[in-house]
Amino acid sequence: MRVPAPRITVCTIGAALLLLTGCSTEKNGDDLQTIEAATAAVSPAESSPAGSVQDLGRAIDALAFDPASGTTAILTDGGTELLLQGAGEPRTVPLDGRATELTVASDGRVLLPMDGRVQIVNVASGETSSVTVDGDARSALFLPDGTLAVGSASGKIQILDADGAVTKTISGLASVDELALTNGDLSALDRRQTSLTEIDLEDSSLGMALRAGEGATQLVTDEHGRILVADTAGNELLVFTTDSLIMRQRYPVPHAPYALAYDDRTDLVWVTLTGSNKVIGYDLSTGVPVEKGRFDTVRQPNSVAVDTTTGTLVVGSATGDGLQRIPLPAN
């Protein structure tokens, strides 16, 4: 089969999906043109995973790695339980709701957005706390000043101070499914509009936005200030930079690319293919993604992380087929 040539696209302001300015608190996402949010493809039943596989006896909903403690955070049981696997004995932290994803902050805290709140788990101690928010939280991260940004299913972004008080509310998106922080700039991925939007925190408004393929699902950032997006429906890997928002690269990745992880040791981004039970590592340094590694995975590889302390790729099966560990070369 002939493989399509790579498409490298540079987008200018004129190619923007939309430009939103003004006070976003007066906007809402109810009258936006939206699509059904893309999801991971259903994987083939058979798989021959590389490396080793640990049977957890349950499906894995999300993965993240905390380099400070060398701990892998695993969201399981339909988002109701957090497993912490590190140097010591594995620990289980029951959650007080159903989390949609997990994000590890630089200080070793895990953020778990859920309906009405964000639960925060200290990886080192296992202690938990919660911050109350308005609506169904879908994404969360800490900003450089210590405030908390929370995205909701209704398209709002709330900024909360250290006491949990809402200091800003920015509306106008259909949903805020992922948040990214690059060089101090906040951006939001909206799956229902399949778009990436800059957030102007100073003016509490939406900034420039670009369409992110045909059905974007996941994002990750790298050390170069780029936002890497999986266009699952369009079978592409998209690369953006902010200030101003520009699409730098788009590259064909067949078989429904979904989960993403960045390895800062090797400067590679790893992408799972849920349509074929594989994971591929790409080098983006030349301006055209170059494949540097490919492995067979567990069935339904809906989550991936890189254990940078051991140089191991960690892949989670959303069908209960286990937690996979693949040793990676140093370069």
Number of C-alpha atoms within 10 A of each C-alpha: 3 4 7 9 8 14 12 17 14 13 15 13 14 8 13 16 16 15 14 17 13 13 15 20 15 10 17 16 15 12 9 12 9 15 13 10 17 19 17 20 19 15 22 12 11 11 16 12 18 16 16 14 18 11 13 13 12 16 21 28 26 27 27 23 27 26 16 13 14 19 22 23 24 23 28 23 15 16 23 18 19 26 18 24 17 17 10 8 8 11 14 14 16 14 18 15 18 18 28 20 22 27 23 24 18 11 13 20 20 26 24 29 30 27 18 16 21 28 21 22 21 16 25 16 9 15 11 16 11 16 16 16 22 15 16 21 30 26 29 30 26 19 16 11 9 11 18 21 20 27 32 27 19 20 25 26 29 22 24 21 14 11 8 14 15 17 11 18 19 24 25 23 28 26 27 29 26 23 27 23 20 17 13 13 18 18 24 25 30 28 27 23 25 24 23 29 26 25 21 18 15 7 14 21 23 26 21 22 24 24 19 28 22 19 25 31 28 25 24 19 21 16 12 12 16 20 22 24 27 28 28 28 22 19 22 27 26 23 26 22 19 20 12 14 20 21 25 18 22 26 20 19 21 17 20 25 33 31 28 27 27 22 19 13 12 14 17 23 23 25 28 31 28 29 20 23 26 25 24 19 22 19 17 15 11 7 12 16 21 14 14 13 14 15 15 19 29 30 27 30 36 29 26 27 25 29 22 18 14 11 17 19 20 25 31 31 26 22 18 19 22 22 26 22 24 20 15 16 9 9 8
